[in-house]
């Protein structure tokens, strides 16, 4: 742990202007980003007596090795730069607003040729219209089922859609009239897209035109004595009314607002929001965050609004009103920023009286309950993780806490398609974006020990290279060309512990691979499957941890996760190599066309089943190439059948 005095900049060097600052650890990773109206005053507060700082702030300043800052012209620019840096670097000690659960949304994929209605979790794809979130998930399925009576938009997956096209026969939804069946040309591409637009318009609240049209059609059917058609129109009207009236009217129908409330304690805060559209509560959502500093309520609200509306792809979903229990410290700047994102005025305020104030109280009750539930669920997990890391540290007699653990495994079938995996746990939890896979070839693929040596050597060679190329750590002001151009490195952060799958031979080989690179400060252990023994390099006998040990359980999770990831990578490589070896034999078929074939048909099996006419549907495949593909695959199938008969 670093001493904050070792990197504290001179007070006279720090400007008194508005700006954004960031703390970096010894390996150059950005661990905290903040902003201030007066950078000097704000940074000076971090270098007072450590005992007076909140626990997490004290941990942060002792983890850091340098602090940098950039001055800006205004508070508005500081808000934007702080948001940009937090989104780019995801600093470990910043408040990160993540959903306390995964909420289902009703999504319409307007970015596709034939839009599809589906249930999705999260809103990360451009060109997709989202409605919700819905809770419980049953509500969204009931909504879709009713809507498809009137707006029979496609709901099938891409694979089912392609199969229906090839078979020229719709799926079940097409037969029961809950899909217009564009797969078999019952409806044109343009008409189906218009149908999806009507679906979206209705979900956006444009209800009355469709109800009036159905009512007119029902009356016409009655006048023409078409009573069965009239009954169908009547049922369609009832279905749409049930969707529209699902949520009670709580505010005037012109109201579009997001209403936030939160509950907090010394360590965490739980936020809840009600999404009110057309005067109805259309959805509910929640987040739970860990507080890093002694964060005030206005700061919590400011960070919430920046992250929630900054990450929103569909900015049209930002409402006209945003109601909060406490205004941020600079409400005008935040309001201006949201208005720029939305492209129209946004009213940010605290409701004082009336229905909106009462509804805020309801949201507050939800937030209080969410925090209590989160505490009861998480207390066991946090206690177990802390106990596991502490037990493991004490058992291995390490001085430093095990903040980052990397586990490695090798997967292959009789020495073919050898793949190595690296999985990462930080603070006892998987960090999947840092997972890596390594393709092992040549002499390194002769056995598991050589493969492990190759994987570890490549990983730590990259680490040494990136450390050598890293700029020298220093505290000070960033130049204009450094502001936001720093890219995080893939391997620049070293582990506190390396875990390999195996016994003494494997762990000694792993240790030697690190020593060959001159790395002697990264400990290595091996976990043998048979008796769950913990092997340490150089020891003739393993360490036996108690079966009930949380530390052993953590190592088992690491070992099993690295094994799962290695097998997954191996299967992917094996499947790819098998497909390539089969299609490589087709004369005149290049890599690009191979990918087009597999993308169009979905699998090699379906390519084999395709006729010459079907093959020519694929872009770039003409009659001659289609004939060559068909003949090659047919001959391969015939040879395989002949071999079976002979055996």
N, C-alpha and C positions, 0 to 999 in steps of 0.2 A: 504494500500500500504506500502510495506516494505521500510525501509531506507537502501540504498546500503551499508552504513558504518557499519550496524549491522552484515553483513555477509562477509565483505571484508577480505580476507585472508592476512596474513602478506606478504609483498613483498618478504622478504627473504625466505619464504617457497615455493614460486612459482619457478619452474625450468626454466632455459633459453633454454631447449631442445625443439625440435619439439614435438607437441602433439595435442590432441583434448580435448576440454573442453565442459561442458554442464551446463546450468543454470536450477535450479529447483525452483518451486513455493513452498509455505508453505505446500502444501499437497503432495509433493514429485513427482509431475508430471514434466517431462522434457519439458521445454518451448523453449529452444534454444540450438543448437549444432553448434560449430565452430571449426576451426583448425588454427594453427599458426606455423610458423617456430621457433618463440620464444614465449613460452607460457606466460612468465612473462611480456614481453612488451605488448602483446596483451591484457591480462586481466587487466593490469594497466590502459589501455585506457578507460575501462568501468567505472572506479571509480573516474574520474576527476569531475569537476564541472558539475552537471546534466544539467545546462542551456546551456552548450556547445555541448551536445549530440543531434543527430537527434531525432525528436519526437518519432518515434517508438522504437529506442534504449533506450531512456529515459523511456518509458513505460515498456519496457522489464526488465530493471535493477531494477525498482521499484516494478515490479510484482514478481521478483525472491526472494528467501529466502536463497539460497546457490549456490555456484558454485564449480564444481568438474572438475578435469582434469586427463588425462592419457598421459604420455610421451611415445613416440615411437622412433624407431631407425632411421627412415628416413621420408622424405616428402611423399614418395610413400605409406608407411604404414598409414600415417596420412590421406591421401586421401581416402584409403579404409575404415578406421575406421569411419571417418566422414560420408561417404555414408551409412555404415551399421547402424549407430545410427539414422540418419535421416529417413531411411526407416523403422526401427523398432519402433521408438517413434513418428514419424510425429509431431515434435515440432511446437507449435502454431506460434512462431515468425520466423521460418525459411522460406526461399523462397521455395515454392512448385510449381513445374511446372505441371499445370493441363491444359488439352486441353481447349481452349476457346469455343469449340463446340464438339459435338460427331460426329466423322467422320466415315462413313461406310467403311468397308473393305470387300473384296471378300475373303472368308475363305473356306478351304477344310479340312474337319475333318479326317486327315490321322490316327488319333488315334482310329477310329472306325472300326468294322469288315467290314462294307460296307460304305466307305467314302461318305460324303455328301458335296455338294457345297451349300453355303448359304451366306447371307449378315449378317455381324456381326459388332458391334460397340465395339471397344476396342480390345486389344490383350493380353488376360490374361490366355489363356488355353494352356497347354503343348500339343505337338503333333498335333497342328492345324497349317496349312500353311496359311499365310495371304498375301494378295496383295492389294496394295493401300497405303494410303486411296484415295478413289474416291470422286470427288466433281464436279457436284451435284450427289445425290444418283441415279438419273435416269441413269447416265453413267454406274454404276455397273450392273444394270439390263439389259441394252442393251448388255453389254459385256457377261454376263452369257447366255443370249438368243442366241447370235451368237455362243458361244463356245459349247453349248449343241448340235448343229447340227453335230459337228464332234466328240466331246467327251461327249456322253450321260450319264454322271455320275448322280447318284441319287441326287435329290434336296428336297425330301419330309421329313417331320418331323418323329420322331420315332413313333408317334401314327398312322399316315397315313401308314407308312411302315408295322406296325404290322397288321393293318386292311387288307391291301392288301395281306399279307401272309395268314391270316386266311380265307379270301374270295377266295384265289387263283385267284385273278384278279387284274391287275395293275391299277394304277390311270391314269388320263388323259395324263400325260406326257409320260407314257409308250405307250399309244395308238397312240400318234402323233410322236413317235420315237425320243423324246428328253430325254428319259431315257432308259437305257438298261434293266430295270426291273429285278434287282436281287431278288426282293421280290417274284417273281413267277418262279425263276430259269431259266430265259431266258439267263442269263450269270452266269458263275460260280463266286464264291467268289474271286478266284485268278485273273481271267480275269478282273473283275470289279475293283479290287484294282490296277491292272496294268493300266487300263483306267484312274483312278484318278491320278496315277503317271504321265501319259502322259499329263493330264490337267495341273498339277503343273509344269512340265517341260516346256510346252509351255508358261505359264504365267511368268516363270522365264527367258524367252527370247530365249529358244531353239526352234526356229521357223522353220528354213529351212528344217530339215528332214521331218516334217509333210507336208509342202507344196510340197516338191519334191515327196513324196509318193502319195499325192492326184493327182498331175499332171500326174504321171505315170498311175494311175488307170483311170484317165479321158481319156488319150490317148489310153489305152488298150480298154476301153469301146467304143470309137469311131471306132477303128479298127475292133471290133467285131459287129459293127452296133447297139450297145446298147445305143441309143441316150438319152433315159430317164435317164439311170445311169450316162452317161457323163454329162448331164445337172445338175444332183444332185451334182456330184463332183465339177463342175464349181462353183455352188452356195456355196459349202462348202469352196472352196478356197477363194472366195470373202469375205465370212464371217470372215475367219481367218485373211485375209489381213487388213480388217477394224479394227479388234481388235488390230493387231500389229501396224497399222499406226495411231492409235487413237491420239497419241501425236507426235508432230513434232520432228524430230531429231534436237537437239540443240548442241550436243557434239559428238565427235567420238564414234562409237558404242561400244568400249571397256570401256567407262567411267562408273564407278559406284561411285556415290558421293552423300552426303547429304550437301546441301548448306544452311547455317543459316544466318539470319540477324535479327536485333532487333531495336525497337524504344522505347524510355523511356522518362519519366518525373521525377519529384521529388518523386512520390509515387509508380508508376507502370512501368512495362516494358512489351512490346508485342513482342514475338518471332515468326518468321515464318521459315519454312524449305521447300525446294523443294527436293524431292527424285528423283534423276536421276539414271536410270538403263538402260544399253545398249544405252546410249546417248540420251534417251528420258526422259521427265519429267513424272514419273509414279504416283506421288502423291504430295499432299501439306498438311501441317499440321501447327497448330498454338497453342501458349500458351500465357496466360496473367498472370503475377505474381505481387504480392505486394512486394515492397522492404522494408525490415525491418531496415537495417542500411544504412549508407551512402555508398552503395555498388558501387564499381568501375565496369567498363565495363569488364575487365578481370575476376573479381569474378563472374559476372552474367554468362558469357560464361562457366566458369568452372563448376558452379553448374548445368547449363543446361545439359552439356555433361554427368556429373556424374549421374544425375537422369534419363535422357532419355535412355542412353545406359545401365545404371545399372539395370533399370526395365525391359529391353527387354528380354523376355523369349527365343525367337528365335535369338540367337546371330549371326547366319549366315546373318541376315539382317543388321548387322553393315557393312557399305561399306568400300571400299579400301581408299577412300578419304573423309575427313570431312573438308569442307571449311567454315571458320568463318570470320566475319568482323574484329575481334580483337582476338589475341591469349590470352589464359589464362596466369596467372602469371608464371605457371610452365608447359609449353607445353610438355616438354619431359616426365614428369611423367604421364600426362593425356594421351599422345599418347601411352606410354607403357601399361597403364591400359586398354585402349581400345583394343590394340593388344592382350593382354592376354584374354580379353572377347571374341574377334573374333576368336582367334586361328591363326591369320595371321597378317601381317604388316598392320598398318593403318597410313595414311599420314595426319596429322593435320596441316593446314596452311591457310594463308590469300592469296587469288588470287590477283595478282598484275596487270595483263593485259590479253587481249584476251577475248575469249568467256566466260570463267568462271567468269571473273571479271564483264563482262556485265550482266551475269545472276544473279550475286550477287546483282547488282543494282536493278534488277527486284524484287528479293526477298525483298530487302530493301523497295521498294515502297509498297509491300504488307504489310510489318510490320508497316509502317507509317499509312496506311489505317486501319489496324486492331486495332491499338491503338486509333485512332480517333473514330472508330465505337464502341469500347468497352467503351470509356469514355461517349459517348452519350447514350448508353444503360444502363450503370451502375450508372450514376450519380443520376438518380431518385431513384433507389433501395437503394443506400447507404444513400441518404438523408432521405428517408422514414424510413429505419431501425434505423438510429441514432435518428430521431425525436420520433419514437415509444418508444425506450428504455429511452430516456430522459423524455418524457411525463409520462411514467409509474413510473419512479423513483421519479419524482417530485410529482405526485399524491399520491403515497404511503409514501412520505416524508422519503425516504431512503438516507443514507449517501453514501453508496457504489454503484457503477454502477452495473447494472444487467447483468453480464457477462454470467451467466448460469442460465437458467430457466427450471424447470422440471414440467411437467403436468401429472396428473394421472386420470384414468377413470376405471370404472368397467363395464363389459359386461356379460350378462347371459340371459337365457330364463327360467323364472319362477323358479329361484334359482338353475338351473342345469348348469353344465359346466361353473362355474364362473371363469372369467379371469380378472386380473387387468393389466393395461398397464402403462408404464412410457415412456414418450417421452422427448427429450432434445433439447433445442434451445441454441446455443452459439452465442453471438454477433447478435442475432436476426434471425439466420438461423438454420434449422434442422441439428442435428448431429446424423444421423441414426444409426451409429455403436454403440452409447450409449443407444439406445432404449432397453427396457427390458419388458418381459411379466411375470406375476406371476399367477400360478395356485392356486386358493383359494379353500380349502376343509374344511370339518368339521364344527364346530360352526361358524367359520369366514364367511361361505357362507350363513348365515341365512338372511342377508340383506346387502344393499349397504354400510351402515355406518360401520358395522363390517368388511366387506370385505376391505374397504378403510383403516381401522385401521390396518388390517393384512398386507396389501401391504406396507404401509408406515413403519410399525414396522420392517418388514423384510429388506426393503431397508436400513433404517438407522441403524439397528443392524449390518448389513454388513459393513456400513460406519465406525461405531465405532470400530468394530473388526479390520478392515484393518488399521485404524489409530493407534490402540494400537500396532499392529504388525509392523508398519512401523518403519524403523530405524531412529534414531535421526538425524535431519537435521544438516549438518555441511559442511563447505567449506574445501576443501583440495584435496589431490591426491587420486585417486582411486587405490585400490590394484588390483593385476592382476586378482583375482577371481571375481571382481566386474565389470570388464570392460564392458561386454555386456550381462550379465546374468539377469539383472533386468527386471521383467515382469510387465507391467502396470496392476493395479488392476481394477476390474470392478466397484466398488462403492466408491473408495477412494476420489473422488472429490466431495465436497458438492455443492448444488445449492445456488444461490443468492436469489431465490424465488421458492416456491412451489405453483402450481396452481391446484386446484381440481374442478371437475365438480359438481356444486350444490350450495345450499344456506347456511344459517347460521348453520343448523344442521351439514352438511357435513364439513364445514370449521372448526367448533369448535371441531368435532371429530378428524380431521386431526391434529389440533394444539395440542390436548390432547395426541395423539399418540406420537408426538415428545417430549412433556414435560415429558411423562412417561419414556422416554429414557434419560432424562436429557439434551435435546437439546432445548435451548431457543434463539438461535441466527440465526435460519433459519425462515424467515417470510413466512406466509401462507395466501393465498387469495382464494376465491371461486368465480366462474363465473356462475351465474344462467341463464339458457337458456331463460326463458320466457320473461324477460324484459332486458336481458343483464346487470344485476346488479352485482356489484363487492362487495363481502362480505368480511369483515375483522373480525377475531376472537374477540369476546367480544363486538362488536358494535351491537346495536339493530336495526340500520337502515343501508341499503346498501349505497355504494358510487355510484353515477351515473356519468359516464364519458360521454362526448359529443359523439354523434353518429359519428361525423366526426373525432374523435380522432384516431391518428395512434396507440396510446397505447392500446386502446380498440380493434382495428383491430388485433394487435399482440396477445392479449389474446384470441381472437376468433380463430385465426389460431392455437394456442396452444391447445385450448379446442377441436377443430374439429379434429386435428391430433391425439390427444390422444384417441378420440372416434373412429376414423377410425382404429387405430392400435389395440384397444381393441376388436372391432367387428371382425377384421381379425383373431386375435388370438382365439377368441371364436368360430368362424366358423370352424377353423382348428381343434380345440379340439373336437367340437361336431361331425364333420365328422369322425374323428378318432375313437371316442367312439362308434358311430353307426356301423361302419364297424367291429370293434372288437367284439361288442355284437352279431352281426349276425354270424361271423365266429367262435366265441368262442364255439358255440353250436355244431360244427363239431367234433366228437370224433377222437382223434389222431392227430389233426391239431395244431401244436405248433406255437409260435410267428414267428419263422424264416420262416416257410412255408407260413404263412399268408402274410408276406412281399413279398415273392417270387411270390405268386399268384397275388397280386396287382401290383407288378412291371411288371409282364409279360403281364397281361390283361389291366392294366391301370385304371380300376374302378371295383367296386363291381357289377355293372350292367352287365359288360361283363363277369365276372366270372359266374354269374347266367346263361348267355346265352351259355356258353361253354358246349360242349359235354364231355363225359367221356374220349374220345380219346384226345380232346384238352387239358383237364386238365393234362393228363399224360405227356404232353410236358414240363411242368414246372419241374425244377430240384428238385428231392427228392419226387415227387408225383408218387406213384406206382398205380397199378390197384385198390387195396383195398381202399387206401386213396381217390383216384379219385371218386370211387363209393360212399364213405361216404360223400364227399363234394357235389356231384351231388344230392344224395338223400336228404340231409339236406336242401339245398337251394331250391330244387323242392318242398319239403313239406312246407317250409316257404312261398313260393309263393302261393301254393294252399290254405294255411290257410288264407293268406291275401285276396285272391279273394273270399273265402267263407264268410269272415267277411264283405266284401263289399256287397255281395248279400243279406246277412241277414239284413244289415242296410238299 
